[in-house]
Structure formats: C-alpha cells, structure tokens
Amino acid sequence: MDLSNINPILLVASIMISATPILLAAIGEMVVEKSGVLNLGVEGMMITGAVIGFIIAINTGSPLLGFATAAIAGAVLSLAFGVLTQIFLSNQVATGLGLTLVGLGLSSLLGKPYEGQKTVTLPKLDIPILSDLPVVGRMLFSHDIMVYVSLGIVVAVWAFLKHTRAGLILRAVGESHESAHALGYKVIRVRMLAIMFGGACAGLGGAYLSLVRVPQWTEGMTAGAGWIALAIVVFASWRAGRVLVGAYLFGGITVLQLNLQAAGMTWGVQYLSMSPYLITILVLVLISSNRSRGSHNAPANLGQTFHATR
Amino acid sequence: MPDDLLRLDGLTKAYPGVVANDDVSFDIREGEIHALLGENGAGKSTLVKMIYGLVKPDKGSMTLRGKPYTPSEPSAARQAGVAMVFQHFSLFDALDVAENVALGMENPPKPRDLARQIREVSETYGLPLDPSRTVGTLSAGERQRVEIIRCLLQDPKLLIMDEPTSVLTPQEVEILFETLRKLKSEGTAILYISHKLEEIRALCDHATILRLGKKVATCTPSETTARAMAEMMVGSSFASPAAKAKTPGEGLLRVDNLTMPAPGAFGTPLRGISFELRAGEVLGFGGVAGNGQDELLLALSGERTSQRGTIWVKGADVSRDGPVERRAVGFLTAPEERLGHAAAPNMSLTENAVLTAGRRQRLVNKGFINWGRADGFAQDVIKRFDVRTPGTHVAARALSGGNLQKFVIGREVAQNPDILVVNQPTWGVDAAAAAAIRQALLDLAAQGAAILVVSQDLDELMEIADRFGALNEGRLSALRPVADLSIDEIGLMMGGAHDMEVAHVAE
C-alpha cells in the first residue's frame, strides 16, 4: 500500500464534489420535515432529477438547463406526493415509498436510450484571486457553480428558518398544525410549498450525480443516496449546519475509502465500502445523543396527517 | 342600545347530524364581562369560533360597533379587534415565548422590540414572563400568560376566553381575575366561557346560557344561585352525591418513597412520593396539570415499573409487576385519556371490556375469549351506569365523551376492586353524569374498597374525598383531612401562584 499516491488537495476537492448531491437532497428534505411532512420519496425524486437532467443536457448541450429541468421534474413528482398526502390524506410513509418506486421505474424507462452516452459537464469556475491561492485555491475555489449553489442553499435555508417570519410559520406548522390552524395559518399551503422545495432540491442533487459527478447515466445510479440524505436529516437533528457536516462527512469517507482502495489497500474492501454509511450514522448518533439538544428537536407533528375538522 | 359592542343575531351553524348552534342571539356591551355558560356539547365552542372567524355561520349576522362583522378568517377578526385565548392552548412547545407571541400577531415588530413590549405588558398586568424561554418548559399557568399577552399586545376591544381557569391554582385564578377586572376597567369587553359557576358569579356582569345549541336563558350571575344556573344548563334537577358514614379500615396500598425520572422531554419526574391508602377511604390528589399526575398513574397502573420496595399492595411488593399482575390482586386503575388510553377507540364496548376485565371476570379461559360472558359483563356495566348506547357492539369512539367516561369508570367499578385509582373521573362529563360517577365511587368505598381520585377539579375532590394531598412538581404534599381545609390552604399546597405578583389594579 502506498499512501503517497493520495494527493490531499485532490482529496478535499473530490470530497466537495462527492458530498454535493446528498447535501442538496438532505437540505431540501430538512425543510419538508420542518413543516411536519415525512417524504420518503427522496431517492425517487433524486433519480428522476438525474435522468431528466441528463436527457435535457444531452439534447440541448446545456448542463445548466439540465439542472433547471431536473429541479422542475423533482418538484412535479413531489407535487404528486403532496396532492396525495395533503389533499387526499393518504399515509405519508406508504406514499413516500411508492414515490421512490415510481421514480426508479420511470427513470430506467426514460433513460434506456441514453445509457453509456457522455454529456457536456459544468465548467470549473475560475474565480479571480481566490482560485489562484496556493493549496486552498485548488481545494475550495475551483469547483463548478453547483457546489457553491448548494452551500448557498444551506445558508439560505438556515437564515430563512431562523430569521424570517415565513420560516417561523413553517416551523410552527411542523410543530403543531392544530395550533397553527387555530391562529389562521394555511397549513396545507405551507406544507405543499415545502414539499415542492424539497422535490426541487432532490432533483438538483440527482442531476449533479448524472451531470457532474459521474457524469453519465446508468440505471439506479443514486444507489441509496436518497436514503442516506433522509438519515442525515434525522441524525442532524433538523439543523442546517449539521446537515452540512453530515453530508460532507459521508462524502469525505466515501472518497477516502475509494482512495485507500486505489492506493492498494487489499484487506477488507467490503468493510471499506460500508464505512461511509456506518461512520456517518455513528458520528451523527453521537452528536444527537445529547438529550438537551438532540433528537427531541424533531418537529412534533412530523408525519402526522392534518385534516381541518372545523 | 348604543353601548353594544358586538351583537349576535340569529346565528345558526349545522354540522352533518347535529345543529351546533340554533338561532342564537345576544349582545355584548362595551366593557362588560359576559359569561357564556353551557354543558359540553352545548355549542359554546362553535359559537366563539364563529366570532373568531374560524367557522362561517350558515345563517344569522353579527354587528360590531354598529357595522356588519363577517370575519372570513382569524386574522380578519384580529384586525377588527377581537382576540381569543384558547382552551387547549394554541401554543408551540418547541418555540420560545417571543416567537409564539409573534405568530399570533398580524404585524409583529422586530424581535428586540417585541421582547421589550412583552416585558412591558407582562409588568403592567402582573404576568411575569421571560420572552426567551421555550414554551415547552413552562407551567400551564405560564402558558396561559403567553396566550393572554399575545392578545393584549394587539389592544383588543373584545377578548374571548375559553375555559381559562381549568388549569390554574386558586391563587392563579385570583390573579387572572384581577387582570381581567383591570382590562374591564380600561374598557375591554370580555366574553368568558366556563362551566364553573362560582367563578362566573364572582366575575361576570351578565350570563347567556346555552343548551343543545339554543339560548335558553340569560341572567345576572351575582343575583342567581349556582344551583339555579346549573339547572338552567342541564335542563333538569339532579341529586348531589351523598357519602355514607364509614370508618377507614386496614391499609391496602402503601407507596414508599416513589422516585422516578421523567418519561419524556416535557414530562415530570416523581420525587419521593409516600402515602398509605386504607380500606373504605377516598383519597384525593389535586394539583395543576403537568405536576406528575400522569406519571403517578403510569407508576401505579404498572405501565412503568418502579424500583423494588416502592409500591406495596396488602403487604406484598408489586413494584416490578405489570398491569396484569396488579389487576389479578385487585388493584385497578382507570387512566385519564378515554380515547386511546382508557379505551381502544375502534374496538367495540365488549372488546374493550375484555381488555381490562378479562382475568377478574373470567371472560378468558385457557387463552380463549368467552364472548357470551364478555357481552354479559359489558351489558351489565351499561345498565348499572346508564351508558347511553345502541348496544355493546358499538365502537368506543362512537360514544359521546360523557357516556364513554361512564363506561370506562363503570368497567373498573363493576369488577369490585379492592383498590381503585382513577384520574380525572368526570373530565368533560355533564353535571348529572358526573354526579352519578362520584356516587358510584362513594358506594364502592362504602363497600370497603380503597379509592384514590386524581383530579384537577377541586370542587369534586372536596365533595368526595376524605383526605386531600396536592401534587406539585412531582412531589406530594402532606395529606390533610378535607373537613378542615380551606380553599386558600389548598392553593398553597398546590404550589401557590408560581411566582406571580398581584396585578396593580388601576384605581
């Protein structure tokens, strides 16, 4: 084994690439859950975003257009979930699982003709001064635009939830839909908007996989990323900052174990492959095990169906 | 009349199968405290929801200061100067006080200004409150202050209060009344909903009485007796429970230094609770909700087992036994929440009877249910306790609250327990049914059973208990004979007014 093959600069740079899809999906799902809705269809919305983004990008030659369409596709798919769960009061868990199955099936149908093709990918940004800095420039400031967009979304979500009235109403709806309704807030409208935001973010995350990270289309290419995003939201105690930590930790260990394998580490490849899942969940469990600021942070009405009886 | 603030004219609201309000008309004058009285299900809540814009009337009109008033949603009502303090608080546990207040306002100021305003108003009205506390950590009385301050910050012309005192200690009630009288002196009208008649007599200028959705009477509470008002509410007279003379026998249940951690984030730990319950006696535990009542019930029923040596039944340690073993030795409990805890909502009355009486009434034999016997037992309960239901096959959730309450209490009483623990036995039950349930408990005690009644209704405890104790933050006060207790002493036992100051009433 030759550890000197691992270049720390490239390692950090690829961690950011590796973490971005999960970060996008997780921050969107966090907003959905904050409003009191549990959408287990993240995986389905991600892979739909991946295939739609790929198809649009390959046919128009514009990856940015691909991302935009992927976000719309994710939002449309989540809208179906929203209509079923919020208006027809179907069970959120079952509907979410159904959404995942629909997304997986739909994507392999749509993506069949595109398997193995290559697409144009997003250009790396060349930010004046910052990108030219030694070491940090290559590590942090020479990525494509979506990496920074994802970080921007995290900051925006944090600020929205903490400092705006709309964010306060969204949290209130997730905390007690009865009380929010009694005060005259439109519970279902708030939740629909949150669900669509979550769908759009998941779509962007999926498109990042097929347009930047890989970049090509293969069936089932999300490979459980949507489920990890869901787990990260829970273990991050529904906090934007911790979602960021969790996603980067998962991305980091994924890249590190790939590098270790490439460097010739021969024993326990299976263990290396499972390590990102294990370590991410372990670390986040430890963070959230503190009772005073841990799992009790869950929105009180998470996953409960709301029906105005009055 | 020129000084009418709000005039209701012929308000009617029907739901499928029931007319919640039928042609209700009355006036609320400027600066008066107007009581709205009625049994559960009389249509009080629907009426105030119409005034607050949560429900649209089918027929009828409202006039506010001479102008037509048709709020389409609560924010319209708030803009018109109508504010409401909810019975089941409309608060958000995980948010802090300032955020909760902001959510109830139309145009909340910046967080820093809001915190300052909350402090100002809370000092003016003697309702101390820290804007940065998380609401989930507040006591029931403090939560109500959040609701009231939320309303006061909007300078309302009409303040609606839906059963505000059900969660307060007597001292807190006194302070609330001072606050309300101060508001009245400043010209705010208050619509006060309650079924506690003595409070209404002490506080209100006029009263409107509803029965089955219709206005049946108006009166001036200070000139009417509580009993006369109660009979107007119920529509008939009823007998008060009468205790039989008795002498307490041997100790049946002993609780010895029972200490348990809180079951959840917002629960209450039990701290060193000790008492003895004797045959033939009724022991009453009062206290404001959330001071350990539910936790004590969990420990006594065996749903949460406690440390060895803490709970003794007839000299045997049952601390580690579950509910089934405790039932087997004649130690029965009836928890508070009738839908979901005391009864399974979607199961029939017969099935619900088997769930707790299976062993003692031998409804189960070698693992098989004897449905004939079970049905007979359920019918017996229904007959003895006058449960109004089409039959034993009816699902528990189809019964009205009062009827189901009679069934779940009757089911335990009919098993002839040696020890019976009940939590809130008459919660949400109309006066006549409540009297019947209390009488059944007294009769059971007269036959030699030991009974512990946990309740927030102090009048109920004064009526049926021999000795009284108060739960406060998971501790039990010293037990005192009810005969020589005054309501002030009870208030102090319940923990007083939780650091409240008396409002400085404007002269």
Boltz contact constraints between the chains, C-beta under 6 A:
constraints:
  - contact:
      token1: [A, 168]
      token2: [B, 99]
      max_distance: 6.0
  - contact:
      token1: [A, 172]
      token2: [B, 92]
      max_distance: 6.0
  - contact:
      token1: [A, 172]
      token2: [B, 103]
      max_distance: 6.0
  - contact:
      token1: [A, 175]
      token2: [B, 92]
      max_distance: 6.0
  - contact:
      token1: [A, 175]
      token2: [B, 94]
      max_distance: 6.0
  - contact:
      token1: [A, 176]
      token2: [B, 92]
      max_distance: 6.0
  - contact:
      token1: [A, 179]
      token2: [B, 90]
      max_distance: 6.0
  - contact:
      token1: [A, 179]
      token2: [B, 92]
      max_distance: 6.0
  - contact:
      token1: [A, 182]
      token2: [B, 90]
      max_distance: 6.0
  - contact:
      token1: [A, 183]
      token2: [B, 90]
      max_distance: 6.0
  - contact:
      token1: [A, 183]
      token2: [B, 104]
      max_distance: 6.0
  - contact:
      token1: [A, 184]
      token2: [B, 73]
      max_distance: 6.0
  - contact:
      token1: [A, 184]
      token2: [B, 74]
      max_distance: 6.0
  - contact:
      token1: [A, 184]
      token2: [B, 75]
      max_distance: 6.0
  - contact:
      token1: [A, 296]
      token2: [B, 265]
      max_distance: 6.0
  - contact:
      token1: [A, 310]
      token2: [B, 54]
      max_distance: 6.0
  - contact:
      token1: [A, 310]
      token2: [B, 55]
      max_distance: 6.0
